[in-house]
Amino acid sequence: MKSIVEELSQLTSIPALSGLEDKMIKEMYNRLKPLADEIVIDRLGNVTATFKGRDEKEPKMLVFAHVDELGLMVRKVEKNGYLRFDRIGGVPERTLMGQFMDVHTIDGTDSVTGFIGTYAHHFTPPEAKSTVPSFKQMYIDIGAYSYDEVIAKGIRIGSPVTYKHKFMRIGEHMVSGKTLDNRIGCLMLIALAEHLKANRPAGTVYIVASVQEEFNIRGVLPVFYKLEPDASICVDITPACDTPDLNFTYEMSLGKGPAVTQMNFHGRGTLAGIIPNPPLRHFMEKTLDEMGMPWQQDMSLGVITDDAFTVVAGTEGVAMAHIAIPMRYSHAPAEMADLRDIEAGIKALNTMVSKFDHTLDLRRGV
C-alpha cells in the first residue's frame, strides 16, 4: 500500500454515486483479489473477499465499509441547456450553490465540469440574501446553450453528478477532499486485507466493500444473509464536533484517535440505528487500551449507518460493533480528517481482527 495521503488522493478521485458504484467496485475488486483466498461480486455490487482461518471451528468475522458516495442525478434538461437535479443521499443544500460538479454521461464513460449557479450578487433580492433555496430551485450550468448540445455530450435524465474532485493536505496533519466518507473506510479494508494476507486469522474473515449505503442503507444485507457471520465490525466515519458551530455537541475531536461507537441513531421516527453488541464492543475497547492507543467514545443522534439493519440479519442476528474515524464537515464537498487518526484506526482494526477468536464470549445475558 502507498502512503495514506497517496491512497486517499486516488480513492477519493473515483466517482461512485450510490447505486452506480461500478468504478469503485472494480477498484476494490482489483485491490483485494491478489490478497484474498476467494473473491466474488454479488448482483448489487458488493465485493466480498474471503480470508480463510487457521481453524474452521473458530467464529467467522465480517468487516465491511461502503464504497458509494452521495451526489445528484439529472432530472430534467432545460431547452436552454441548464440541468435540473434531484439529490441522491443526504446532500446538504446549504453547501451546493457555487460548487463545481462532475456531470457524468449516462453510460458512465466520460464527464463534463458543471457549476451550480448562484445569484449575481448585484441582483440578489433582499429576501434571498440570508436564505438557502431548495435544491429544486437550483440548476447546473455546463456551458451548453441548448438541449441538443447537452444530449450531444451524452448527458440525459438519470446522469449521475458528483462533487468535483479536490484533495489536499491542510496544516501538518489534516487532509481534505470529497468522499472521505467513506473512502477512509475503503482504505482501512485494503490495509486489513494486506495484514491478513501476511497474518492468517484464527477463523475465516470476510472483507466486504459494500454498496448503496448513502441511498438506502441496506445494500450490504444480502451478504449477511448469505454468509451469516458470528460477528461483524462496520468501518465508517463519524462527525467531529470540535468546530465552533458544533461546540462539542458530542465529545468527538480530530487528532484524538479512532472512535468506538456506543450508539448512533437516525434521529427521526423509527428508521433505526445501532447499539453495538456489548461483549464485542468491550473487546474492541480493551484491545485499544492494551495497545496504549488513545481512542474516543462515539455517540451520535442524527447519524445512521448500514449496520443499523445488518445487526438483525439472519436467523439469530449478528454480534455487531462499529469503529469510526472522526471527520469534520460531513457530506460537504470538502470533508476533513486527521492522518494520525486514520493511521491509528488501521492499526487498531488489524489488531482487533487478528485477536478475535473463540475465547471471546459473544453470548448475551450470561
N, C-alpha and C positions, 0 to 999 in steps of 0.2 A: 504494500500500500504506500502511496505517496504521502507527503505531509498532509495534515488535516486541512490546511489552507488550500493546497492544490486540489485535494479531493473534493472539498466543498465547492470550490470555484467551478469544477467540472460538473458535479452533480446538480447544482442549482441552475446550470445553464440548459438543462434538458427539459423541454416542455412536456407536461403530463397532466393536462386538465383532467379532473376526476371523471372517470368513465371512458377517457380517451388517453390512457396511460402507456400506449404501446412502446414509445421510445424509452421510457424508464423501465418497463417490463423487460425489454431487450437488454438494456444496460445491466440490470440486476441479474438476469439470467447469465449473461456473459461473464460477469464478475464472480458469480457463485459456482458456476459449472465446473471450473478446474479444481475447485476445493472440495466439493461435496461428493458423497458416495452415490447419491441419486439426485436428480432434479427434474421437476415437472412444472408445467404451467396449466392451470385449470381453465375452464371456459370463461370465467370472469377476468382472468389475467393474473391471479395470484401466483407468485413464484414460490415453490416450496423446495428447499434444499435439505436433504436428509444427511445427517452425520451419525453413522451407526455407533452405538455404545459398545463398551467392553463386555457388557453382560446384558442379555435380553430380559433378565428378570428385574433390572433396575427400572425405576419410573421414567416415563417419557416427558421431556420438556419441549415446549414450543415457544420460540421467541419471535416476535413479529413487529414490523414497523410499516407504516403506509408510505407508498411512493407517490401518491397523487397530490395535486395542488388545486387550490381554488382558483377561480377566474370568472370569465364571462363567456357568453355564447351569443352569436349574432342572431337576432330575432327578426330583423327587417332591414332591407337595403332600400334607402330612400332614392327617389328619382334623381336627386342632385348628388348622389354618391356618398352621403353620410350613412353611418351604420348605427342602428339601434340595437340594444342588447338586453339580455337578462343575466342575472348572477348565477353562478354555479358555486355553491358553498357560501360560507359566511364572509363575503367580501364587504368591507366597511365602506359605505357610501362617502363618508367624510374624507377619505384619502384618494378618491378616484379622480376628481377633476384636476386637469393639468398634468396627468400622468401619461407617459409613453407606454404603449402596449404593443405586443406582438399579435397580429391578427393572422391566423393560420388558414391556409387553403383547406377546402373541405376534405381533400384526400390526405392531408397531413404532410405533404411533401415539401411545402415551402411556407413562407410567411412574409408579411409586409409590416412595416412600422406604422402604427397609428397613434393618435393623440386624442385624449378625451377632452373635448372642448370646454373652454371656460368663457365667462362673460368678458368682453372687452372692458377693461377697468373704467374707461371714460364713460361708458354707457350702462354701467351696472345700476339697476334700480335700487332705491334705498332699502326696500324690503328684502332684497337678495344679498345684501352686504353682510349680514350676520346669520344667515341660514344655509343649510346644506340641502340642495334639491334632491328629490328622489332620483334613483338611477333611471327611472322611466323617462325622465326629462333629459337625460344626458345623451350624448352621441359621440361616436368615434370618427375622427377625420383621418382618412388615409391618403389624402391628396388627390382623390378622384373627383371628377366633375359630373359623373353620370352613373346611372345604374349599370349601363352596359360596360363601362370601364371597370367597375367593381367585379362584375361577373367574369370579365376577361382575365382578371387576376386570379381566378379560381376561388373566390370568396362567395359563399352562399349563406342562406339561412342555415344555421347549425354549425357554422365555422367557429372553432374554439378561439378564445382570446386569453392570453396570459400576460402577466406583468413583464415588461422589458427587463432582460437580464442585466443586472448590475451587481458586481461583487467586489468588495474592497475590505482592506484592513482599516480599522479606526483605532487610533491610540496604540498602546503596546500590546494589548491582549484581545481586542474585540475584532469580530468580523461582522460585516453587514451585507445583506442581499435579500433577494426574494427567496421564498420557499425553503428557508432554513427549517421551517415546519413543512415537511419532516425529512428533509434530506440529511439532517443531522442523524436522525434515526436510521436512515439507509446506510450512512457511513458506519454507524455502530454495528449494523448487521454484517457488513463486509469485514470489519475488523474482527468480529466474533467468528466468522467463518474461517478466516486465516488462522485464528487462535486454535479452533477445533481441528483444523487440518493437521496442526503440529502437536495437538494435545487431545487425544481421543477421550471423549467424555465417558462417565460411568454408564449412563443409559443413553438411548437414542435421543438426539436433539434435532428438532426441525427448526430451520430458519426460514421465515416466511416474509416476503416482500408483498404487502397486501395493497388492494385497490379500493377505490370509491369510499374512503373514509370521510373526505371532505363533503361528499354529496349525500350519502345515506347511512354512513357509519356502520354498515353491515356487510361490506364487500368481502370480508375475510371469513364470514360464517361458514361457507361450505368446507373450508379447510378444517375447521374444528370438528364439524360433524363427520368428516371422513377419517380424521386421524385420532380423535378423542384422546388428546394428551392428558397426562395426570396433572400437569401444572403448566402455567404459561406466564411469560413476562412480556408486557407491552412496552415498547420503547417509543417515546414521543417527546415533545417539548412541553413546557408549562410556562404560563405568563409570569414574568418577573414583575414585581410591584415596587421596584426601587427607583421609580421615576417620580418627579414632583406631582404629576397629576394623580397617580395612584396612591402615593404617600403610604406605602406599606399596608394596603388593604389586607394583603396576606404577607406573611413573613417569607418572602422569596426574592432573592437578590442574585445578580450576576457575580461570579467570582467566588462564591461560597460553596461550590461543589454541586454534584448531581442531587436530584431530589427523589425521595421515595414517597409515592402517593399514599396519603391516608384516606382521602375521599375526593372525588370530583363528581359534579352533577350538572346537568344541563341548565337547571335553574328555573325552568318554566314547565308547569304541568308534570307529567309523569314520563318524560322522554328518557329518563334513566341516567345512570352514571355508574361509578364503580366504588365499592368499599372492598378493598383487597382482602384476600384470604389471610387471616391473622398469622398463622404459623409461617406462611411463605414471606409475608412482609417482615416479620421478626427476623427470619433467616437472612433476608437481604440487609436489614439494618445491622445485625450482628456482624455480617461479613464486612460491611463498611467500617465498623468500629475496629474490627480485628486488623483491617488494612491500615488503620490510622488515618483514614481519609475523612476530611470534612464533608458533611452531607446535610441536606435540608429536608424538612417535612413539608410535603405538598398537600395543601387543601385548596380547592378551587370551586366556588359556586359560580356557574356560568361556563364551565368547560365540560365537554363530553368527548370521549374518545371511543374507538371501536371495541375496547374491552368491556364497555357497558353492556354489550349483548353477547360477546363470546363467553362471558362468565357463566351464562346459563345454557351454553350449548351442550349437546349430547344428552345422554340418559341420566348422568349423575352431576352435571355441571363440571366446571374446571376450577382448580385452585389457581386464582388469578392474582397477579400483582403488577406493579407499574413502576418503571424508572423513567425519570424525565430530566431533560436538560433545560434550565431556566433560559428564557428568551424574552427580550423586550419587543414591543410593537407588533404583537401577533396579528397575522393576516394582512399587514400593511405591505406596500411594495418594497419596503426596506426593513427587514427584521434585523435583530442584533443579538449576538451571543458571545460568550467569553470562551476563548480557546482552551483555557485551563479547565473549565467545567466539562467541555467535550472530551478532552484527554482523560480526565478523571472518570468520566462516565464510561468510556471504552474499557479502561482497566477494571472498573467495578463490575460491569456486565460480564466480562470474560471470567473474572474470578467467581462470581455468583454461579454461572452456568457450570463451571468446572467443579465446584464444590457440591453441586446438587446431586444427591443420591438417596438411597432408601433410608438412611439414618434420619432424614427429616420427616417427621410425622405430620402429615398434612390433614389428618382427621380433625373434625370439629367436635367439640363437646367431650373431649377425652381428658 
